[in-house]
Amino acid sequence: MRLPTKTRRKTMLLLGASLAVWMGAAQAAAAQAAAGEVEEIVVTARKVTESMQDVPASVSAVTANQLQAAGISNFEHLTATLPNVAMSGGIAGVLQGQVGIRGISTLVRNIGVESGVGFYVDGVYLGRPDNYNQELIDVDRVEVLRGPQGTLFGKNTIAGVFNITTMTPSSVPEGELRVEVGNYDLFRAQGYVMGPLIDGKLSGKLSMGYVTRSGVYEHLSGGQDGDALDLKSYRAQLFFTPTDRTDVVVSLDGLNDRGNPAFFQVTDLAGPGTTNSTIQQNTPHRIDSNRANSLSRDNYGASVTGTYRADIGTVTSVTAYRTSSYDASLDDDQNQVDNLSSDLWSDTTKVFSQELRLAGELGDRANYIVGAYYARQTIKTDRILTIGLGFGIPGDPALTTVGSVKTNSYAAFGNLDYRLTDHLTASLGLRYSKEDKSVTFIQDDRDGIFQLLGLPSLSYADDASDEDVSPTLSLSYKFNDNVMAYGRVARGFKSAAFNVDLVSSTQGLAAGPESATTSEVGIKSDLFDRRMRANVSVFNTRYDDLQVSQLLGTGVSLSNAGKATINGVEVELTGYLTPALRLEASGGYIDATYDKFENCGVPASLGGGSTNCSGNALIAAPEFTFHAAAEYTHPVSLGDLVARVDFSSQSSTDFEATNSKRFESDARSVVDARIGLRTDRWDAFVWGKNLTNEVYETYKDDRSSVGVLRTTAYGEPRTFGVTLTGRF
């Protein structure tokens, strides 16, 4: 639901008043505080090393220390702390990565559709969204770049970029081991060790993580509870310095996931139900499946990053190969009935990428970066649905879908920063992109039964070739060393998409490319002798030909919605009211609406067909996001006693374009807390997450063709535990 205009204005005034109160309190505290400064964060948001406060764009950066202080151990928990960032649950969270930045997100449940968010680890594009949901082991920092990043990152960065940097192997021996236990039989271990292998020439690092947990969705008939975790992560790196001008980093990583996901629970089941199905439809975190939900996910990657500091500039080469695959099974009705006796699907992705760039200076006033990029991605999918006796049809009629998508991406890019004066800098970036895609797809209704459910036999082959030029222009003015204002205009592009899923019609098998252009202005400031950091940005996005993928109950629809406009603001505050009390606050507001979306699909449970969704809110685009934290440190004889409270809130979210209340989530507010002892060598903390046991929805959809009129996924209930950390 969109808030009334008057309410929005009041909220924005409240946000501004809060900023003023914060600044006044920080100024008063600064007059008496003798210590406590916000740390400088160095980022590579523009593929060169610079202070986050010097980047003329909206960037959030979370360091390893901040992740540890907040008890954040995985990507999903991280997104809740970032303004105007949202991540859906259900299958979209586990496998399909429906991550939204500034209101732009895509349901990536089939291999022919790409996410609008670029996800990079150590400069390597990760490919498909089933790589997103991972543990954050040996992370040095996470950078979140909001808005199109078409010039320097290019591929599929129409919404923004998650840029994760891991720790570089050190020439000094060091290591860390963190062990966590909690309710629902939680056990998590994460650790790394690094140090010299050949003095002055070669260092190495080995990192590992493992988490296991019982399910948080209770199985009403005694089966395995849903959303159980069983995940292993590991990374090995070598850092080689053959000369004082040359660095080479060789990296290998992997992930093995054998969890038992709930995916969702059914909150509206067609036909007569049992006592358990009634409980499931009315009580959160309950399932009653008689067929297995399962997931076997394996991701592997290898990369070589070479850096040579030549006289003319720094040459960087990033060569990478990644493969990811999963096999999953789902009981769609999540009940003791067999509408479907099997829903099995698997995807396999292979990505090779090569980037080469040169960065340097031109005289005393100009910095530049130029480069070229190539990527080859091959994806295959295989699925089988089998009708069970719940429909009264014997013989296990089956529907199979088999498809593949191949993409070749080419790009050349450049960016120039020119200092017009000692205070004013202009930046101009440009990227030429070309993507060639080909698709083959066969949907086979073996027994002619599934066509009665709206899923006929069909096959097609197609290809597309799209070209784009994405510019970025910014002006930044430094009032002094601690305050900078900027303006920025940037364009992002995403190539054509194909419907390689459960297809109900030969219409809508492809969608054309989409683009977004964002204009923003902002201020970045470190105030009161660096005891407070205040960053503010205001933006407008024009979103053209946006690709919309919807699960409407009788199959998946794919279309270009026309146009959308997104207006918004982000505020991020960090400061010390006293040397012992650190406060953080961030808030985001967006008004994201379809300007033109005339042939908008209507879910089958709402009558089906199509309608005009112009003027409606975008899918998975919460109007407000907010996060605040307070951390108090008090020295004691053994070390420091540390207490921290985090509060995260998000407004209601629409999960389909008609904005029906039926597929809308409620607003949420979640409170986490930690208290413990921190020393130079070890930490011990007691913690709780979602202390009020807030029940909130993270995803909804319609699967009417298999007798499920609405699914709902929920966020995690209250959890608590103990974390012990040792360092050497």
N, C-alpha and C positions, 0 to 999 in steps of 0.2 A: 504494500500500500504506500502511495506517495503522500507525504505530509502536506497539509494545506499551506498555501503561500505564507500566510501570517505566522504559522508555526515555524516554517523554515527561517523566516526573518528573525524571529525571536531566538531561534537556535544559533544563528550566525552572530547575533548581537551578544549572546551568552558566551560564545567562543571568543569573540573579541574582548569582552570584559574579562574573561578568564586570563587571556594573554596579558592584559594590562595589570591585573592583580598579581600574576606571576612575576612580571618584570619588576613591579614595585617591591614585592617581597624579596626577590633576589637582590635588588639594589640595596635594600636595608640590611640584608644579611651580609652583602659584600663589604659593607663598611666596618663590620666587626670580625669577619672571618679571616683567619690567617692561613688557611689551607683549603684544599678542595677545588681542583680545576677540572673542567671537562677535557677529556683526552683528545688529542689530535688523531684523526683517523685518515690513514692513507689508503686511497682506492685506485683501481684501474678501470673506472667506469668509462673512460675514453681511450682505453688501451695504452695509456701512458700512466706513470706513477705520479700522483698529485694528491694534495689535501682534498678531502671531501668538500670542505668549505670553499674551495676554489673552482668547483665544477659548476658551470652555468646551466644547471638542470636539476630537476627534482630527484634526489638520490637519498635513500636511507642506507645506512651501513650498520651492521651488527657485528661486533668483534667477538672473538672467542671468549674473552672475559665476560662480556655482556650475556652471551648465550649461557655460560655457566652460572652467572649470578641469578638469571631468571629460571634456571632449571630446564632450558629448552634443549631437547635431544633429537628432535626430528623436524622435518620440513613443515608438516601440518601445524605443529604448535607454533612455529615461527610466524606463519602467515597471520595469525590472530593478533600479532603485536604491531602490524604495519598499517599505516593509513591508506585507505582506498585500495586495499588488497583483500581478496576473498577467495576461499577454496571450498568447493562443494564436497559433500560426503558421498555415501553410497558407492556404487561402482565408479562414479565420476572421481571419487577421491582415491580409491584403491588402485585403479588401473588407468583411468582415462583423464586424470589430471585437469579437471575443469577449474583452472586457476584464473581469476580475473584481476586485472589491474585497471583502475580508473573506469570501471564499468564495462570493459571489453573482455569477453570470455567466449569460448566455444566449447560445446559438448563434443569431445573428441572420442566418440565411442566406436568410430570405424576408421579404417586405415586410409581412407580417401580424404580425410579432413585433418588439418593441422591446427595446433594450438596457436593463438596469437601472442603467446608469451614465450620468449626465448629462454632456454635454461642451459647455462654453461657452468662447467667445473674446470678450473685451471685453463680457461680459454678454449675449451672443447665443447662444441654443441652436442647435447645429449640425445637429440632426436626425439623419439616418441614419448608421450606423457607417462607411460608406464615406468619411465626412469625417474619421475619426479619424487615419488613418495619414498624417501630414504632416510636412514639415520645420519645425523650430522657428526661424523667421526673426523678427528684431526683437522677441523675447520679453523682457519685463521680469521676469516670474516665472510659475511654474506652481504653483498651489495644488491639493492633493489632499485633499478632505474625505471621510473614511471614515465609513461608516454612512449611514442614511437622512437625507436633507436635505429632507424633505417640506414644511417650512413655507416656507422662503424660495426654494428653487429648484423644488420641486414636481415638475415633469414628469419622469418616468422617472429619479428619483434614489433608487431603493430601495436601491442598493448604495453610492452615493456620487457625488461630482462631481469632474471635472477642470475647474478654473477657470483659464483662461489669460488673462493680461493682457499686451498688447503695449505698447511704448514710446509715450508720448504725444508728439506733435511738440513740439519745444523751440523757444523763442524765441532760442536761441543756436545758431549753425551748428555742426553736428557730423556725423560719419559714420564708418563702419567698413566694411572689405572683408576678407573671410576667404576664402582659397583653400586647397584641400586636394587633394592627389594621393596615390594609394596603389596597392597591388596590385589585381588584377582590373580594371586600367585605370580606377580611380576618379578622378573629377574632381568636386569640389564647390566652388561659389562662393556665398557669402552676403554680403549687404551692405545698408546703408541709408544714406540721407542725409536730414538734416532741418534746418530752420532757419526764420527769419522770412520771410514773404512780404509782409505789411503790418505795419510796425512797431507793436507793442503791440496788434494786433488779430487777425492771422492768421498761423499757422505751418503748415508742411506737412512731410510725410514720404513718402518713396518707398523701399520695401524690395523686394528681389528675391533669389531663390535658385534655383540650378540644380544638379542632381546627375545624373551619368551613371556607369554602371559596367557591366562585363561580368558575365555570370551566374556564380554560384558553384556551380550544379548543372551538371556536365559532361554534354554530350550525347554519348552513346556512338557515334552514327552520323554525327557531324560536323555536325549541325544547330545551331541557335542554342542556346547554353547558357541555363539557366533562372535566374530571379531577377535578370535584368539590369535596371538602373535607368535611367530617363529621365524626370525630374520637374522641372517648373518651378513656382515659387511666387512670388507677388507681392502687395503690399499698398500702397495709397495712402491717406493720411489728411490731413484738414484739421482744424486746431484753431482755432476762431473764438471770440473773446471780445468780443462787441459791447458789453458793459457789465461793470463790476466784479462784478456778481452773476450773470452768465450765461456759460456755456460751451457750445459746440456742437462735437461731433466727428462728422465725416462720414468714413466708411470704405468702401473698395472693396477686395475681395481676390479672388484666383483661384488655381487649381491645375490644371495640365495634366499628366497622367501617361500616358506612352506606353511603359512598361516591358514587359519580357517575363517575366512571373512563371512560376515553376515550379509554383506552387500547392502541389504535393506530389510525392512519388515513390511508385511502387507497390512495396510490400514483400511482397505476396502476390498473385500473378496466377493465376487459375484456368486450368486446361488446360495443354497442353504449351507450354513456353517455349523461347526461343532462348538462345544463349550470352549475349547482351546482357541479356535479361530476367533471367537468373540473376544476372548481375553487379549489376543494378539492385536486385534483391530482397535482396542481401546486402551491398552497399557504399553507404554514405551519400553524398548529393550526386551522384547519378547519375540521368539520365533518358534516354529513347530514343524520344521521341514521333515519330510520322510525320505527325501533324497539328499545326497551330500552336496554341501557347498564346499568348494575346495579351490586352492590356488597354488600353483607351482610356477614361480617367477625367477628367472635367472638373467642377470645383466652382467656383461663383462666389457672392459674397455682397456685399450692400450694407447699411449700417446708418447711422442717425442717432441719436446719443445727446445729449440736451440736459439741462443741469443749471441750475436756477435757485435761488439761495439767497435764499429769502423770509424774512420776519421770523418766521414760524411754523415754519420748517424748510426742508430742501432738497428740492426737487421734481426728480425724475429721470424722463425718458422715454427708452425704448429701442425704436426702431422698426427692424425688420430684415426683409429678404427674402433667402432663399437658394435656390439651385438646385444640384442635383448629379445627375450622370448617368454611366453607364459602359456600355460594350459589352465583353464578354469572351468568349473562346473557350478551350476546354479539351479536351485529349486525355486522356480519363479513364483510359485504360489506360497512357499514357506509354510505349508500346512500339510496335514495328513491326508492329502488328496493327490491324485495324479493327473492334473490337467495336462502337464507335460511330464513324461517319464525321463526325459533328458534334455538338458540345455548345456551343451559342451562347446567351448570355443577356444581358439588359440591364435596368437599373432606372433610373428617372428620378424624382427627388424635388423637390418645390417646397414651401417653408415660408415662411409669413408670420407674424411674431410682433410683438406689441406689449405692452410692460410699462410701467406708470406707478406710481411709488411716492413716498411722502413720508416723510422721516426727520427727526427733531428731538428736542428735549428738553422734558420736562414738569417744571418746577421745577429743583431742584438734584440730585435723586436719580433721575430716570427718563429713559431714552432710549427712543424708539419708532421703528418703521417700519411703515407700512401700504402696501398696494398691490393692484393688479389686473393680471391677465395673460390674454392671449388668443393662441392660435396656431392656424393652419390649415395642415394638412399633407396633400398629395396625392402619392401614390406609384403608379407604374405599372411593371409588370414584363412581360417578353416573353421566352420561351425556346423553343428547338427542339432536340430530340434526334433524331438520325437513325441507325438501325442500319446498321452496315457489314457487309462480307462476312465478318468474323471469326466471325459467328454462322451463316454459310452461307445467309443469306436475301437474295435479290436484290431490287432495286427501291428501295433506300433507304427503308424504312418509317420514318415520322416520328411523333413525339409533340410537340405544341405545348402550351404553357401561357401563358395571358394573364390578367392580373389587375390589379386596382386597389384601393387602400385609401385612404379619405378620413377624416381625423380633425379634429374641432374640439375644442379644449381651452379651458376657461374656469377661472379661479381668482381668489379673493380671499384675501389673507393679511395677517397682522400679527404683530409681535413687540414685546414690552415687556421692557426691562431695568430692574429697580428695585433700587437700593442700599439694602438693609435696614439695614446699618450701614456704617461706613467700610471694612469688610473683606468683608462678605457681600453678594452680589448674586444676586437671583433673576431668571430669564428665563422668559417664557412666550410661546410662539408657536403660531399656529393657521393652517391653510390649508384652505379649502374648494375642492375640485376637481371638475370635471365634464368627462367626455370622451364625445363622441359619435363612433362609428366606423361606417363602412359598407364592405362588401367585395363585390366581384364576382370570380368566378374560373371559368375554363373550361380543362379539360384534355382535349385531343382526341387520341385514339389513332386517327389517320387510317386506318390499314390493319388495325387489330385485332390487331397483333402485340405491342405493348407490354403488353397485359393479361396475356400469358403471362409477362412479367417482373414482374408485380405492379403495373403502372401503367395502370389502366383509364381509359376516357373518363368524365368526370363534370363537372358544373358546379353552382355554388351561388351564392347571394347571401344576405347576412346583414347584420345591424346590431346594435350594442350601445350601451348608454348606461350609464355607470358614474359613481357619485358617491362622494366620500370626504372625510372630515375627518381631517387629519394634524396632530397636536399635537407640540410640542417643549417640554420642561420641563428647565431646568437650574438648578443652584445652584453658585456658585463662591465660594471663600473665599481671599482674598489674605493670606497670612501676613506678607508684606512686599512691597516693590516687585519682588522677583525670584522669589518662590515662590507658586504658586497651585494649589489643588486644586479639582476640580470633579466633579460628578455630572450625568449627562444621560440623559434618556429621549426617544427620537424615533421617529416612525413614518413609513414611506414607503409609497407606493402606485403600482401600475402597472396600467393598465386591461386589458381583455380582449384576447386575441390570436387571430389566425386563421391557418389553414394555407394559405398561398398559395405552394405549392412543388410538388415532385414528390410527388403524393398517391397512396397505395396503397389507401386505403379511405375510404368515406364516414363512417366512425367517426373521431372525433378531428379534426374540421375546425375546432374552436374550443376555446379555453381561457379560463376565467374570469379575473377580475382576481386579482392577488396582492398581498400586503402583508408588510411586515417591521417589527418593533418591536425596537429596540436599547436596552439599558440599559448604560451605561458609566460608569466612574469613572477619573479620571486625575490626574496631577500634572505641572505644567509649571514648570521651574525654570531659572534662570540663576545659577550658583554660582561661588564663588571669584573675586569681582570680575569676573564675566561672562567668565571664561576657560573655562567649561564650561556647556553646555546639556544638560539631561537631561529628556526628556519621556516619560512612561509612561502607557499606557491599558490597561484591562482591560474586556472587554465580553462581553455575552451577546445574541444575536439570536434571536428567535422568528420563523420564516419560515413564512407560511401560504399554502397554495394555490399554491405556486411553479410557474411555467410551465416545462415541460421540453420542449425541442425536440431531437430526436435523428435523426440519419441512420443508419438501421438496415439498409441494404443493399437493401431493396425499396421505398424511399421514405422520406419524412420523417414522423415521428410528432410529435404535439403533444398535451400533456396537462397537467393540474394534478396535481402529485405528492403533494399532501396537506400534510404539515408537515415542517419541518426545524429543527434547533437548531444554532447556531454559537456556540462559545465561543472566546475568543482573547485575545491580549495583543500590544501593540506597544511597542517601546522604541526611542527615537531619541536618539543621543548625538552631540554635537559639542563639540570642545574643543581647547585648545592645551596640549601638554605642555611646550613651550618657545615663545617668540615665533616661532620659525621652523618649528615642527612642528605641523601641524593634523591632527587625527584625526577621522574620522566613522565611526559605526557605527549600524546600524539592524537590528532583527530583528522578525519577526512570526511568531506561532504561531496556528493555528486548528484546532479540532476541529469539522468541518462534516459532519453526518450527516443522512440522511433519517430522520425519526421514523416517517413513514408514506408508503410508495410501493408500493402493492400490485399495480398493473397496469403494471409497468415493462417496456418493450419490450426484447427481446433481439436483438442483431445477427444477421443471417441467417447469417453465417459461424460463429456459435456455436449455431446450431440454430433461431433465430427464435422466434416466439411471445412469451410474456410470463412474468414471474416476479415475486416479491416482493423489492423492493430496499430495504425498510425496514432501517435499521441500516447501510446502505452510505454511503460517502463521496460528497459532492456532486461533480458534474462540474466539472473545471477549477478545483479548489480545493486547491492545494498546502498541505501541513500546515505547512511551514516556509519562510520567505523570509528572506534575510540579505544585508546589504551592508556592506562596510567599506572605508574609504579612508584613506590616509596621504599627506599632501602636505608636502614639505619645501622651504623657500625660503631661498636663500643669496645675499646681495648680492655682485655682482662689479662690475667697472669699468663695464660697459655697461648694467647693470640688475640683474635678479634671475635667478639660475639656479633653476629650479623643477623638481622631480621629484615624480611622483604615481603611486600604485598603487591600483587599485580591484579589489575581490574581491566577486563576487556569487554567491549560491548559492540553490538552490531544491530542495525535496524532490520526490519522484515525484508524478505527477499522473494522475488517472483521467479519461479522455475519454469514458466512457460509464457509465451508472448501475449496471450489474451489477458494476462494478469488476473485470472480467476482466483478467488480466495481459496478454492479447493487445492491449488498447487502453490500456495504461498506459505513461507515459513514465518513463524513469529519472531519478534525481536529477541535478542538474548543478552544476558549479562553474566559473566563468569569471573569468579574470584579465586585466585591462587595465592598461596602463602608458603614461606620457607623461613626456618630459623635454625641456626647452627653455629659452629665454631670454625673459624678459618685461620690457618697458620701458613707459614712459608712452605711446609712440607706436606700437610694433609688438611683435609676439610671433613667435617661431619655435619650433615643437615637432615632435619626432619621436615617433610613437605606435605602439602595437600593441594590438589588441583580440583577445580570446580567445587569449592567447599560448601556452597549452598545447594549442591546437587541439582543445579538448573537443568531442566529438560528442554532441549532445543533441537529443532530440525535442521538438517544440513542438506537435504535433497528430497525431491518428490518427482514422480513421473507416472505415466499411464501405460499399462500393459493389458488393455482390455481384451485383446485377441486371445490371450491365454487365461481369461477369467479374473484378472487382477485389475481392478478399477483404479487403484492408487497404491503406490509404494511410498514409504517414508524411511529415510535414514536419520539417525539421531547422533548428536555429539556424545562424547564419553561422559559417563556419570562421575560421581565423586570418586577420586582415587587418592591414595596417601601412601607414604613410605619413607624410607631412609636412604640417603646417598652418602657413600664414603669415597673419598678421593685421596690418592697418594701420589706424590711427585718426587722425582729425583733429578 
